[in-house]
Amino acid sequence: MGVDIGRVIIGGGSPGGGDTQFFSGDTARMLATPAMPEAFATLARLVPQFDEVWLVSKCGERVRRSTRLWLDHHDFAGRTGIPRDNVRFCLRRPEKAIHCAELGITHFVDDKLDVHEALRGIVPHRYLFGPQRTPAPPWVQHTSTWPEVEAAISSPSG
């Protein structure tokens, strides 16, 4: 399983807005950014269903450092069971497809439709997370919340 970070695990932003806008300001403000509701608890329940779970995120070096600080500060690995080193970063959203192919990702959660477009033919189960400005196309499953992600993954069609 693969999971995006900004606006999927770490809260912030607005539908269609920049997914790293919550990392502006000082370190204390960045670390105080809340997780998305139910993200940690849901991931902790989903992790045992997969051989591996990876975080795959598009960002530059500054946001990469901030992301790692946030994950450590919130004890993400300890609370979810996803190893600290199971994080991949890329500079462009379509590059997430390269990571997913290398890792054998079968399920992916991301809030950006262009990521899911790049994953077509690579990742069979794709979940478009959170509020969206337009309806999801039929080749991706829209999941507004983490409980919806869990229900979709746990369903027979997974």
Beta strands, then each sheet from edge to edge (+ up, - down):
strand 1: 2-3
strand 2: 54-58
strand 3: 87-90
strand 4: 107-110
strand 5: 125-129
strand 6: 141-143
sheet 1: 3+ 2+ 1+ 4+ 5+ 6+
end
